[in-house]
Amino acid sequence: MNILKLLKPKACIEYIYDDYTARQTLEKMKNHGYSAVPVINRKGQFIKTVSEGDFLRFMVERGMYDIREMEKCSISEIPAKFKMKPVYVYATAEDLIMMSMNQNFVPVIDDRDIFIGIVTRKDILEFCADTIRNYKEKYGSFNGEENEA
């Protein structure tokens, strides 16, 4: 399966640049309802994914109690607790499934390490459900199950 069928292109999602302030990033995440967002550099290369938890840990460790203090911090100062690794565009469905067990989305990069978009866990699960459904329609059962029809 070509993972491009599941890809949400960079032009259709929100991401941030590594020179944004921490506050700009938090505001963008809040406005779009994201709990995590990809970070790229101005060349378009994937750098990391930051999450709400990363911000909370950073603020607690620094004794910050006002979001305005985050204007002084670059997003590059916020360490990501979990290293979300990207996959190359030629990754397999199995690669996506394994990675999605530990993250809400999987960043996708091309051969030049340029960020091209994400594949969400929801889309991966829908693909798996469709695959099972199609298998059942064709063969009548799945893993020894009796046909429900």
DSSP file with accessible surface (Angstrom, degrees, kcal/mol):
  #  RESIDUE AA STRUCTURE BP1 BP2  ACC     N-H-->O    O-->H-N    N-H-->O    O-->H-N    TCO  KAPPA ALPHA  PHI   PSI    X-CA   Y-CA   Z-CA
    1    1 A M              0   0   90      0, 0.0     2,-0.6     0, 0.0    92,-0.2   0.000 360.0 360.0 360.0 138.4    0.0    0.0    0.0
    2    2 A N    >   -     0   0   83      1,-0.1     3,-1.8    90,-0.1     4,-0.2  -0.773 360.0-149.1 -86.7 119.6    1.2    3.5   -0.8
    3    3 A I  G >> S+     0   0    1     -2,-0.6     3,-1.7    88,-0.5     4,-0.8   0.672  88.0  81.4 -68.3 -12.5    1.0    5.6    2.3
    4    4 A L  G 34 S+     0   0   83      1,-0.3     3,-0.4    85,-0.2    -1,-0.3   0.786  80.8  67.2 -62.5 -22.4    0.4    8.7    0.2
    5    5 A K  G <4 S+     0   0  168     -3,-1.8    -1,-0.3     1,-0.2    -2,-0.2   0.771 108.3  37.3 -66.2 -25.5   -3.2    7.5    0.1
    6    6 A L  T <4 S+     0   0   28     -3,-1.7   114,-0.4    -4,-0.2    -1,-0.2   0.512  92.4 120.3-101.3  -8.0   -3.5    8.3    3.8
    7    7 A L     <  -     0   0   33     -4,-0.8   112,-0.2    -3,-0.4    -3,-0.0  -0.340  51.9-152.8 -68.8 132.6   -1.3   11.4    3.9
    8    8 A K  E     -A  118   0A  80    110,-3.4   110,-2.0    -2,-0.1     5,-0.1  -0.937  35.2-126.5 -95.7 110.4   -2.7   14.7    5.1
    9    9 A P  E >   -A  117   0A  60      0, 0.0     3,-2.4     0, 0.0     4,-0.4  -0.195  13.0-112.9 -63.5 153.3   -0.4   17.1    3.1
   10   10 A K  G >  S+     0   0   52    106,-2.2     3,-1.2     1,-0.3   107,-0.1   0.835 116.5  61.2 -50.7 -37.0    1.6   19.8    4.7
   11   11 A A  G 3  S+     0   0  100      1,-0.2    -1,-0.3   105,-0.2   106,-0.1   0.701 106.0  47.5 -67.7 -16.8   -0.6   22.4    3.0
   12   12 A C  G <  S+     0   0  100     -3,-2.4     2,-0.3     2,-0.1    -1,-0.2   0.346 108.0  57.9-107.4   2.9   -3.7   21.1    4.8
   13   13 A I  S <  S-     0   0   15     -3,-1.2     2,-0.4    -4,-0.4     0, 0.0  -0.820  81.9-106.4-126.6 169.9   -2.4   20.8    8.3
   14   14 A E        +     0   0   54     -2,-0.3     2,-0.3    18,-0.1    -2,-0.1  -0.791  42.6 156.7 -97.3 140.0   -0.9   23.1   10.9
   15   15 A Y        -     0   0   47     -2,-0.4     2,-0.3    22,-0.1    24,-0.2  -0.909  26.9-133.8-147.8 170.2    2.8   23.0   11.8
   16   16 A I  E     -d   39   0B   0     22,-2.3    24,-2.7    -2,-0.3     2,-0.3  -0.927  14.9-117.2-131.1 159.7    5.2   25.5   13.2
   17   17 A Y  E >   -d   40   0B  47     -2,-0.3     3,-2.0    22,-0.2    24,-0.2  -0.684  27.0-119.4 -93.9 151.8    8.7   26.7   12.4
   18   18 A D  T 3  S+     0   0   48     22,-2.1    58,-0.7    -2,-0.3    23,-0.1   0.567 110.9  61.3 -70.2  -5.1   11.5   26.2   14.9
   19   19 A D  T 3  S+     0   0   89     56,-0.1    -1,-0.3    55,-0.1     2,-0.1   0.399  80.4 109.6-100.6   4.5   12.0   30.0   15.2
   20   20 A Y  S <  S-     0   0   48     -3,-2.0    55,-2.8     1,-0.1    56,-0.3  -0.377  75.4-109.0 -69.2 156.0    8.5   30.6   16.6
   21   21 A T  B  >  -F   74   0C  40     53,-0.3     4,-1.9    54,-0.1    53,-0.3  -0.466  25.7-113.6 -78.8 160.6    8.2   31.6   20.2
   22   22 A A  H  > S+     0   0    0     51,-3.2     4,-2.6    48,-0.8    49,-0.2   0.886 118.4  53.8 -61.2 -36.8    6.7   29.1   22.6
   23   23 A R  H  > S+     0   0   61     47,-1.2     4,-2.7    50,-0.4     5,-0.2   0.915 105.0  52.4 -66.8 -42.8    3.7   31.4   23.0
   24   24 A Q  H  > S+     0   0   96      1,-0.2     4,-2.2    46,-0.2    -1,-0.2   0.914 111.7  48.1 -56.8 -41.8    3.0   31.5   19.3
   25   25 A T  H  X S+     0   0    0     -4,-1.9     4,-2.7     2,-0.2    -2,-0.2   0.936 110.8  49.2 -65.9 -46.5    3.1   27.8   19.2
   26   26 A L  H  X S+     0   0   30     -4,-2.6     4,-2.7     1,-0.2    -2,-0.2   0.909 111.4  50.1 -59.6 -42.2    0.8   27.4   22.2
   27   27 A E  H  X S+     0   0   55     -4,-2.7     4,-2.8     2,-0.2    -1,-0.2   0.915 111.1  48.7 -63.3 -42.3   -1.7   29.9   20.7
   28   28 A K  H  X S+     0   0   49     -4,-2.2     4,-1.6    -5,-0.2     6,-0.2   0.922 112.5  48.1 -64.3 -43.1   -1.7   28.0   17.4
   29   29 A M  H  X>S+     0   0    5     -4,-2.7     5,-2.1     1,-0.2     4,-0.9   0.929 113.7  47.6 -62.8 -43.5   -2.2   24.7   19.1
   30   30 A K  H ><5S+     0   0  154     -4,-2.7     3,-0.7     1,-0.2    -2,-0.2   0.938 110.5  50.9 -63.0 -47.3   -5.1   26.2   21.2
   31   31 A N  H 3<5S+     0   0  115     -4,-2.8    -1,-0.2     1,-0.2    -2,-0.2   0.793 118.9  37.3 -63.2 -29.1   -6.8   27.8   18.2
   32   32 A H  H 3<5S-     0   0   88     -4,-1.6    -1,-0.2    -5,-0.2    -2,-0.2   0.434 108.5-119.4-103.9  -2.4   -6.7   24.5   16.2
   33   33 A G  T <<5 +     0   0   66     -4,-0.9     2,-0.3    -3,-0.7    -3,-0.2   0.771  58.5 153.7  72.1  27.4   -7.4   22.2   19.1
   34   34 A Y      < -     0   0   77     -5,-2.1    -1,-0.2    -6,-0.2     3,-0.1  -0.660  38.2-165.7 -90.3 144.8   -4.1   20.3   18.7
   35   35 A S  S    S+     0   0   49     -2,-0.3    17,-2.3     1,-0.3     2,-0.3   0.549  83.3  18.1 -99.2 -11.7   -2.4   18.4   21.5
   36   36 A A  E     - E   0  51B  12     15,-0.2    -1,-0.3    16,-0.1    15,-0.2  -0.980  67.4-166.7-153.5 154.0    0.8   18.1   19.5
   37   37 A V  E     - E   0  50B   1     13,-2.4    13,-2.2    -2,-0.3     2,-0.1  -0.999  25.4-112.2-146.4 140.6    2.2   19.9   16.5
   38   38 A P  E     - E   0  49B   4      0, 0.0   -22,-2.3     0, 0.0     2,-0.5  -0.479  26.4-148.5 -71.2 146.0    5.1   19.2   14.1
   39   39 A V  E     +dE  16  48B   0      9,-3.3     8,-3.2   -24,-0.2     9,-1.3  -0.968  20.3 175.4-116.1 128.8    8.1   21.6   14.1
   40   40 A I  E     -dE  17  46B   0    -24,-2.7   -22,-2.1    -2,-0.5     6,-0.2  -0.876  26.0-120.4-127.0 161.7   10.0   22.2   10.9
   41   41 A N    >   -     0   0   26      4,-2.1     3,-2.1    -2,-0.3     6,-0.0  -0.413  40.9 -94.2 -92.2 176.8   12.9   24.5   10.0
   42   42 A R  T 3  S+     0   0  144      1,-0.3    -1,-0.1     2,-0.1   -25,-0.0   0.684 125.5  61.1 -68.9 -13.6   12.7   27.2    7.3
   43   43 A K  T 3  S-     0   0  167      2,-0.1    -1,-0.3    71,-0.0     0, 0.0   0.558 120.3-110.1 -83.2 -10.5   14.2   24.7    4.8
   44   44 A G    <   +     0   0    5     -3,-2.1    71,-3.1     1,-0.3     2,-0.2   0.459  69.4 144.2  96.3   3.5   11.2   22.5    5.4
   45   45 A Q  B     -G  114   0D  63     69,-0.3    -4,-2.1     1,-0.1    -1,-0.3  -0.560  55.8-111.0 -80.6 140.2   13.0   19.7    7.3
   46   46 A F  E     +E   40   0B  30     67,-0.9    -6,-0.2    -2,-0.2     3,-0.1  -0.494  38.7 171.4 -68.3 131.8   11.2   18.0   10.1
   47   47 A I  E     -     0   0B  77     -8,-3.2     2,-0.3     1,-0.4    -7,-0.2   0.798  53.0 -53.9-106.9 -52.9   12.8   18.8   13.5
   48   48 A K  E     -E   39   0B  35     -9,-1.3    -9,-3.3    35,-0.1    -1,-0.4  -0.962  44.3-103.1-171.0 178.8   10.5   17.4   16.2
   49   49 A T  E     -E   38   0B   5     -2,-0.3     2,-0.4    33,-0.3    35,-0.2  -0.991  29.8-157.9-120.6 132.3    7.0   17.2   17.5
   50   50 A V  E     -E   37   0B   0    -13,-2.2   -13,-2.4    -2,-0.4     2,-0.3  -0.898   9.4-164.6-110.4 146.4    6.0   19.2   20.6
   51   51 A S  E  >  -E   36   0B  30     -2,-0.4     4,-1.7   -15,-0.2     3,-0.3  -0.759  37.4-103.5-123.0 168.7    3.1   18.4   22.8
   52   52 A E  H  > S+     0   0  112    -17,-2.3     4,-2.4    -2,-0.3     5,-0.2   0.894 122.2  56.5 -56.6 -39.5    1.1   20.1   25.5
   53   53 A G  H  > S+     0   0   25    -18,-0.3     4,-2.8     1,-0.2    -1,-0.2   0.871 101.7  55.3 -61.6 -37.2    2.9   18.0   28.0
   54   54 A D  H  > S+     0   0    4     -3,-0.3     4,-2.2     1,-0.2    -1,-0.2   0.917 109.8  46.8 -61.5 -42.6    6.3   19.3   26.8
   55   55 A F  H  X S+     0   0    3     -4,-1.7     4,-2.8     2,-0.2     5,-0.2   0.920 112.0  50.2 -64.9 -44.7    5.1   22.8   27.4
   56   56 A L  H  X S+     0   0  113     -4,-2.4     4,-2.6     2,-0.2     5,-0.2   0.943 111.8  47.0 -61.2 -47.6    3.7   22.0   30.9
   57   57 A R  H  X S+     0   0   82     -4,-2.8     4,-2.8     1,-0.2     5,-0.2   0.927 113.4  49.9 -59.3 -43.6    7.0   20.3   31.9
   58   58 A F  H  X S+     0   0    4     -4,-2.2     4,-1.8    -5,-0.2    -2,-0.2   0.932 112.3  46.5 -60.9 -46.8    9.0   23.2   30.6
   59   59 A M  H  X>S+     0   0   33     -4,-2.8     5,-2.8     2,-0.2     4,-0.6   0.919 114.3  47.2 -65.8 -41.2    6.9   25.8   32.4
   60   60 A V  H ><5S+     0   0  101     -4,-2.6     3,-1.0    -5,-0.2    -2,-0.2   0.936 111.7  50.3 -65.5 -46.2    7.0   23.9   35.7
   61   61 A E  H 3<5S+     0   0  142     -4,-2.8    -1,-0.2     1,-0.3    -2,-0.2   0.841 116.8  41.5 -61.3 -32.9   10.7   23.3   35.5
   62   62 A R  H 3<5S-     0   0  132     -4,-1.8    -1,-0.3    -5,-0.2    -2,-0.2   0.413 110.9-119.1 -94.3  -1.8   11.3   27.0   34.8
   63   63 A G  T <<5 +     0   0   30     -3,-1.0     2,-0.5    -4,-0.6    -3,-0.2   0.840  55.5 160.6  67.2  33.6    8.7   28.2   37.4
   64   64 A M      < +     0   0   21     -5,-2.8    -1,-0.2    -6,-0.2    -2,-0.1  -0.769  15.7 165.6 -91.4 130.0    6.6   30.0   34.8
   65   65 A Y        +     0   0  204     -2,-0.5     2,-0.4     1,-0.1    -1,-0.1   0.390  59.3  64.6-122.3   0.4    3.1   30.7   35.8
   66   66 A D  S >  S-     0   0   51      1,-0.1     3,-1.9    -7,-0.1     4,-0.4  -0.990  70.5-141.3-130.2 129.4    2.0   33.2   33.1
   67   67 A I  G >  S+     0   0   62     -2,-0.4     3,-1.7     1,-0.3     4,-0.3   0.792  99.1  71.1 -61.2 -24.8    1.8   32.4   29.4
   68   68 A R  G >  S+     0   0  152      1,-0.3     3,-1.5     2,-0.2    -1,-0.3   0.800  86.8  65.3 -62.9 -26.1    3.2   35.8   28.6
   69   69 A E  G X  S+     0   0   65     -3,-1.9     3,-1.3     1,-0.3    -1,-0.3   0.765  88.2  69.5 -65.5 -22.1    6.5   34.6   29.9
   70   70 A M  G X  S+     0   0    0     -3,-1.7   -47,-1.2    -4,-0.4     3,-1.0   0.629  80.0  76.4 -72.8 -12.2    6.5   32.1   27.0
   71   71 A E  G <  S+     0   0  101     -3,-1.5    -1,-0.3    -4,-0.3    -2,-0.2   0.771  91.9  54.3 -66.3 -25.5    7.0   35.0   24.5
   72   72 A K  G <  S+     0   0  173     -3,-1.3     2,-0.4    -4,-0.3    -1,-0.2   0.545  97.9  79.6 -84.4  -9.5   10.7   35.1   25.6
   73   73 A C  S <  S-     0   0    7     -3,-1.0   -51,-3.2    -4,-0.2   -50,-0.4  -0.849  72.0-137.6-107.0 136.3   11.3   31.4   24.8
   74   74 A S  B >   -F   21   0C  31     -2,-0.4     3,-1.9   -53,-0.3     4,-0.4  -0.591  23.4-121.6 -82.9 150.4   11.9   29.9   21.4
   75   75 A I  G >  S+     0   0    0    -55,-2.8     3,-1.5     1,-0.3   -56,-0.1   0.821 112.0  68.5 -62.1 -26.4   10.2   26.7   20.6
   76   76 A S  G 3  S+     0   0   75    -58,-0.7    -1,-0.3   -56,-0.3   -57,-0.1   0.729  92.1  60.6 -66.9 -16.9   13.6   25.2   20.0
   77   77 A E  G <  S+     0   0   78     -3,-1.9    -1,-0.3     2,-0.1    -2,-0.2   0.650  84.1  91.0 -80.3 -16.9   14.2   25.5   23.8
   78   78 A I  S <  S-     0   0    0     -3,-1.5     2,-0.2    -4,-0.4   -23,-0.1  -0.717  74.3-143.4 -84.7 111.8   11.2   23.2   24.6
   79   79 A P        -     0   0   78      0, 0.0     2,-0.6     0, 0.0   -21,-0.1  -0.543  10.2-130.9 -76.0 139.0   12.5   19.7   24.8
   80   80 A A        -     0   0    6     -2,-0.2   -30,-0.1     1,-0.2     3,-0.0  -0.804  10.4-157.4 -88.0 122.6   10.3   17.0   23.4
   81   81 A K  S    S+     0   0  125     -2,-0.6     2,-0.5     1,-0.1    -1,-0.2   0.920  83.0  44.9 -66.1 -44.6    9.9   14.1   26.0
   82   82 A F  S    S-     0   0  142    -33,-0.2     2,-1.1    -3,-0.1   -33,-0.3  -0.899  83.1-138.0-104.8 126.8    8.9   11.6   23.3
   83   83 A K        -     0   0  155     -2,-0.5     2,-0.8   -35,-0.1   -35,-0.1  -0.720  15.9-158.3 -85.0 100.1   10.9   11.6   20.1
   84   84 A M        -     0   0   25     -2,-1.1    22,-0.0   -35,-0.2    19,-0.0  -0.729  12.9-151.3 -79.2 111.2    8.3   11.2   17.3
   85   85 A K        -     0   0  144     -2,-0.8     2,-0.1    14,-0.1   -37,-0.0  -0.642   7.0-132.3 -85.2 140.5   10.3    9.8   14.4
   86   86 A P        -     0   0   42      0, 0.0     2,-0.3     0, 0.0    22,-0.2  -0.424  14.6-136.0 -81.3 165.0    9.1   10.5   10.9
   87   87 A V  E     -b  108   0A  11     20,-2.6    22,-2.7    -2,-0.1     2,-0.2  -0.881  21.2-110.4-115.2 154.1    8.8    7.9    8.2
   88   88 A Y  E >   -b  109   0A  83     -2,-0.3     3,-2.4    20,-0.2    22,-0.2  -0.483  34.4-106.8 -77.5 157.4    9.9    8.2    4.7
   89   89 A V  T 3  S+     0   0   34     20,-1.7   -86,-0.4     1,-0.3   -85,-0.2   0.741 119.4  58.5 -59.0 -22.8    7.3    8.5    2.0
   90   90 A Y  T 3  S+     0   0  152    -88,-0.1    -1,-0.3   -87,-0.1    20,-0.1   0.283  79.0 129.6 -93.0  12.8    8.0    4.9    0.9
   91   91 A A    <   -     0   0   10     -3,-2.4   -88,-0.5     1,-0.1     2,-0.2  -0.185  57.7-114.8 -61.5 160.5    7.3    3.4    4.4
   92   92 A T     >  -     0   0   58      1,-0.1     4,-1.9   -90,-0.1     5,-0.1  -0.504  20.5-109.7 -94.8 166.1    4.9    0.5    4.6
   93   93 A A  H  > S+     0   0   12      1,-0.2     4,-2.6     2,-0.2     5,-0.2   0.884 121.1  57.1 -59.5 -37.9    1.5    0.2    6.2
   94   94 A E  H  > S+     0   0  125      1,-0.2     4,-2.5     2,-0.2    -1,-0.2   0.899 103.3  52.9 -61.8 -39.5    3.1   -2.0    8.9
   95   95 A D  H  > S+     0   0   75      1,-0.2     4,-2.3     2,-0.2    -1,-0.2   0.929 110.8  47.3 -59.4 -46.0    5.6    0.8    9.7
   96   96 A L  H  X S+     0   0    1     -4,-1.9     4,-2.5     2,-0.2    -2,-0.2   0.912 110.8  51.0 -62.6 -44.3    2.7    3.3   10.2
   97   97 A I  H  X S+     0   0   58     -4,-2.6     4,-0.7     1,-0.2    -2,-0.2   0.940 111.5  47.4 -60.4 -47.6    0.8    0.9   12.4
   98   98 A M  H >< S+     0   0  117     -4,-2.5     3,-0.7     1,-0.2     4,-0.3   0.921 115.2  45.0 -62.4 -42.8    3.7    0.2   14.6
   99   99 A M  H >< S+     0   0   40     -4,-2.3     3,-1.4     1,-0.2     4,-0.4   0.857 105.7  60.7 -71.0 -33.8    4.6    3.9   15.0
  100  100 A S  H 3< S+     0   0    7     -4,-2.5     3,-0.3     1,-0.3    -1,-0.2   0.655  87.2  75.5 -71.7 -12.3    1.0    5.0   15.6
  101  101 A M  T << S+     0   0  109     -3,-0.7    -1,-0.3    -4,-0.7    -2,-0.2   0.798 108.2  30.5 -65.2 -25.8    0.8    2.8   18.7
  102  102 A N  S <  S+     0   0  144     -3,-1.4     2,-0.3    -4,-0.3    -1,-0.2   0.354 122.3  42.4-115.6   1.7    2.8    5.4   20.5
  103  103 A Q        -     0   0   19     -4,-0.4    -1,-0.1    -3,-0.3     3,-0.1  -0.996  69.9-127.2-151.5 151.5    1.8    8.7   18.8
  104  104 A N  S    S+     0   0   78     -2,-0.3    17,-2.8     1,-0.1    18,-0.4   0.731  95.2   9.8 -70.8 -26.4   -1.3   10.4   17.5
  105  105 A F  E     - C   0 120A  18     15,-0.3    15,-0.2    16,-0.1    -1,-0.1  -0.976  68.5-130.4-148.6 160.9    0.2   11.0   14.1
  106  106 A V  E     - C   0 119A   0     13,-2.8    13,-1.9    -2,-0.3     2,-0.1  -0.969  23.2-135.0-116.7 118.1    3.2   10.0   12.1
  107  107 A P  E     - C   0 118A   0      0, 0.0   -20,-2.6     0, 0.0     2,-0.4  -0.471  20.2-149.9 -68.1 142.9    5.2   12.7   10.4
  108  108 A V  E     -bC  87 117A   0      9,-3.0     8,-2.8   -22,-0.2     9,-1.1  -0.963  14.6-176.0-120.5 134.0    6.2   11.9    6.8
  109  109 A I  E     -bC  88 115A  11    -22,-2.7   -20,-1.7    -2,-0.4     6,-0.2  -0.864  18.2-128.2-124.2 159.6    9.3   13.1    5.0
  110  110 A D    >   -     0   0   25      4,-2.0     3,-2.2    -2,-0.3    -1,-0.0  -0.275  46.3 -80.4 -95.1-173.5   10.6   12.7    1.4
  111  111 A D  T 3  S+     0   0  117      1,-0.3   -23,-0.0     2,-0.1    -1,-0.0   0.691 131.4  54.6 -63.4 -18.9   14.0   11.6    0.3
  112  112 A R  T 3  S-     0   0  171      2,-0.1    -1,-0.3     0, 0.0     3,-0.1   0.262 119.9-109.5 -95.4   9.5   15.5   15.0    1.0
  113  113 A D    <   +     0   0   67     -3,-2.2   -67,-0.9     1,-0.3     2,-0.4   0.715  69.2 150.8  66.8  24.2   14.2   14.9    4.6
  114  114 A I  B     -G   45   0D  30    -69,-0.2    -4,-2.0   -74,-0.0     2,-0.3  -0.747  52.0-116.8 -88.3 130.7   11.6   17.5    3.8
  115  115 A F  E     + C   0 109A   1    -71,-3.1    -6,-0.2    -2,-0.4     3,-0.1  -0.496  38.1 170.7 -66.5 125.3    8.4   17.4    5.8
  116  116 A I  E     -     0   0A  41     -8,-2.8  -106,-2.2     1,-0.4     2,-0.3   0.509  53.0 -69.6-116.5  -8.9    5.5   16.6    3.4
  117  117 A G  E     -AC   9 108A   0     -9,-1.1    -9,-3.0  -108,-0.3    -1,-0.4  -0.972  49.3 -81.9 153.0-164.8    2.6   15.9    5.9
  118  118 A I  E     -AC   8 107A  17   -110,-2.0  -110,-3.4    -2,-0.3     2,-0.5  -0.923  13.6-142.6-135.0 159.1    1.3   13.5    8.5
  119  119 A V  E     - C   0 106A   0    -13,-1.9   -13,-2.8    -2,-0.3     2,-0.2  -0.998  30.0-139.6-118.9 123.1   -0.7   10.3    8.7
  120  120 A T  E  >  - C   0 105A  26     -2,-0.5     4,-2.0  -114,-0.4   -15,-0.3  -0.489  16.3-122.8 -83.3 154.7   -3.1   10.3   11.6
  121  121 A R  H  > S+     0   0   81    -17,-2.8     4,-2.8     1,-0.2     5,-0.2   0.887 113.9  57.8 -59.3 -38.8   -3.8    7.4   13.9
  122  122 A K  H  > S+     0   0  140    -18,-0.4     4,-2.5     1,-0.2    -1,-0.2   0.929 106.6  47.0 -58.7 -46.0   -7.5    7.7   13.0
  123  123 A D  H  > S+     0   0   25      2,-0.2     4,-2.1     1,-0.2    -1,-0.2   0.872 111.5  51.6 -65.5 -35.9   -6.7    7.3    9.2
  124  124 A I  H  X S+     0   0    4     -4,-2.0     4,-2.4     2,-0.2    -2,-0.2   0.937 111.1  47.4 -65.7 -44.3   -4.4    4.3   10.0
  125  125 A L  H  X S+     0   0  106     -4,-2.8     4,-2.8     1,-0.2    -2,-0.2   0.894 110.6  51.9 -64.9 -39.2   -7.2    2.6   12.0
  126  126 A E  H  X S+     0   0   91     -4,-2.5     4,-2.6    -5,-0.2    -1,-0.2   0.909 109.1  50.9 -62.7 -40.9   -9.8    3.3    9.3
  127  127 A F  H  X S+     0   0   53     -4,-2.1     4,-2.3     2,-0.2    -2,-0.2   0.931 111.5  47.7 -60.6 -45.0   -7.4    1.7    6.7
  128  128 A C  H  X S+     0   0   35     -4,-2.4     4,-2.4     2,-0.2    -2,-0.2   0.926 112.2  49.0 -62.9 -44.6   -7.1   -1.3    9.0
  129  129 A A  H  X S+     0   0   41     -4,-2.8     4,-2.8     1,-0.2    -1,-0.2   0.913 111.9  49.1 -62.4 -42.8  -10.8   -1.6    9.5
  130  130 A D  H  X S+     0   0   73     -4,-2.6     4,-2.9     2,-0.2    -1,-0.2   0.896 109.8  52.1 -63.1 -40.0  -11.5   -1.3    5.7
  131  131 A T  H  X S+     0   0   68     -4,-2.3     4,-2.2     2,-0.2    -2,-0.2   0.931 112.1  45.2 -62.9 -43.9   -8.9   -4.0    5.0
  132  132 A I  H  X S+     0   0   65     -4,-2.4     4,-2.7     2,-0.2    -2,-0.2   0.933 113.3  50.2 -64.6 -45.2  -10.5   -6.3    7.5
  133  133 A R  H  X S+     0   0  123     -4,-2.8     4,-2.3     1,-0.2    -2,-0.2   0.931 111.7  47.8 -59.9 -45.5  -14.0   -5.5    6.1
  134  134 A N  H  X S+     0   0   93     -4,-2.9     4,-2.0     1,-0.2    -1,-0.2   0.890 111.1  51.4 -63.8 -38.6  -12.8   -6.2    2.5
  135  135 A Y  H  X S+     0   0  104     -4,-2.2     4,-3.2    -5,-0.2     5,-0.4   0.932 110.1  49.1 -63.6 -44.5  -11.2   -9.4    3.6
  136  136 A K  H  X S+     0   0   58     -4,-2.7     4,-2.4     1,-0.2    -2,-0.2   0.890 110.3  51.0 -62.7 -40.6  -14.4  -10.6    5.3
  137  137 A E  H  < S+     0   0  147     -4,-2.3    -1,-0.2    -5,-0.2    -2,-0.2   0.890 117.4  39.9 -63.9 -36.7  -16.4   -9.7    2.2
  138  138 A K  H  < S+     0   0  153     -4,-2.0    -2,-0.2    -5,-0.2    -1,-0.2   0.900 132.7  20.6 -80.2 -40.7  -14.1  -11.7    0.0
  139  139 A Y  H  < S-     0   0  134     -4,-3.2    -3,-0.2    -5,-0.2    -2,-0.2   0.507  94.9-125.0-113.1  -8.5  -13.4  -14.7    2.2
  140  140 A G  S  < S+     0   0   17     -4,-2.4     2,-0.3    -5,-0.4     9,-0.2   0.258  80.4  37.8  87.0 -15.9  -16.3  -14.7    4.6
  141  141 A S        -     0   0   42     -6,-0.3     2,-0.4     6,-0.1    -2,-0.2  -0.983  62.2-141.8-156.7 172.3  -14.3  -14.7    7.8
  142  142 A F  S >  S-     0   0   53     -2,-0.3     3,-1.6     1,-0.1   -10,-0.0  -0.989  80.5  -9.8-144.1 125.8  -11.3  -13.3    9.5
  143  143 A N  T 3  S-     0   0  142     -2,-0.4     3,-0.1     1,-0.3    -1,-0.1   0.904 130.2 -49.4  54.4  43.1   -9.0  -15.2   11.9
  144  144 A G  T 3  S+     0   0   68      1,-0.2    -1,-0.3    -3,-0.0     2,-0.1   0.532  99.0 145.6  80.1   2.5  -11.3  -18.2   12.3
  145  145 A E    <   -     0   0   84     -3,-1.6     2,-0.2     1,-0.1    -1,-0.2  -0.406  53.3-112.7 -69.0 151.4  -14.4  -16.1   13.0
  146  146 A E        -     0   0  167     -5,-0.1     2,-0.2    -3,-0.1    -4,-0.1  -0.597  40.2 -96.1 -78.3 147.7  -17.7  -17.3   11.7
  147  147 A N        -     0   0   93     -2,-0.2    -6,-0.1     1,-0.2    -1,-0.1  -0.467  28.5-150.8 -65.5 127.3  -19.2  -15.2    8.9
  148  148 A E              0   0  160     -2,-0.2    -1,-0.2    -8,-0.1    -7,-0.1   0.591 360.0 360.0 -77.0 -12.5  -21.7  -12.8   10.6
  149  149 A A              0   0  123     -9,-0.2    -2,-0.0     0, 0.0     0, 0.0  -0.299 360.0 360.0 -77.5 360.0  -23.9  -12.7    7.5
